[in-house]
Amino acid sequence: MDNLSYLFAAYSIIFAAVALYVIFLWRRQTLLDSRLRSLETQLSEIRDGLAKS
């Protein structure tokens, strides 16, 4: 039972690393979604322009 503090520290570090990785992925996904919406808007504007021609 002497090593419980080390076990707690190890789990804390692992939990923090996983949390940071999830935040990184979440932020990257948000940026990708934003870029995709922008590209979809551009594509629809191009299609509308071609349809009017």
C-alpha positions as CSV (number, residue, x, y, z in Angstrom):
1,M,0.0,0.0,0.0
2,D,3.0,2.3,0.1
3,N,3.0,2.8,-3.7
4,L,-0.6,4.1,-4.0
5,S,0.6,7.6,-4.4
6,Y,2.7,6.5,-7.4
7,L,-0.2,4.6,-8.9
8,F,-2.5,7.7,-8.4
9,A,0.2,9.9,-10.1
10,A,0.6,7.5,-13.0
11,Y,-3.2,7.4,-13.6
12,S,-3.4,11.1,-13.3
13,I,-0.8,11.6,-15.9
14,I,-2.4,9.1,-18.3
15,F,-5.8,10.7,-17.8
16,A,-4.4,14.1,-18.5
17,A,-2.7,12.9,-21.6
18,V,-5.9,11.2,-22.9
19,A,-7.9,14.4,-22.1
20,L,-5.4,16.6,-24.0
21,Y,-5.5,14.2,-27.0
22,V,-9.3,14.3,-27.0
23,I,-9.3,18.1,-26.9
24,F,-6.8,18.1,-29.7
25,L,-9.0,15.8,-31.9
26,W,-12.1,17.8,-31.0
27,R,-10.5,21.1,-32.1
28,R,-9.1,19.6,-35.3
29,Q,-12.6,18.1,-36.1
30,T,-14.2,21.5,-35.5
31,L,-11.7,23.1,-37.9
32,L,-12.3,20.4,-40.5
33,D,-16.1,20.8,-40.2
34,S,-15.7,24.6,-40.7
35,R,-13.6,24.1,-43.8
36,L,-16.0,21.5,-45.2
37,R,-18.9,23.9,-44.8
38,S,-16.9,26.6,-46.6
39,L,-16.1,24.3,-49.5
40,E,-19.7,23.2,-49.7
41,T,-20.8,26.8,-49.9
42,Q,-18.3,27.5,-52.6
43,L,-19.4,24.5,-54.6
44,S,-23.1,25.4,-54.4
45,E,-22.2,29.0,-55.6
46,I,-20.3,27.5,-58.6
47,R,-23.2,25.1,-59.4
48,D,-25.7,28.0,-59.2
49,G,-23.5,30.1,-61.5
50,L,-23.2,27.3,-64.0
51,A,-27.0,26.6,-63.9
52,K,-27.7,30.3,-64.7
53,S,-25.3,30.3,-67.7
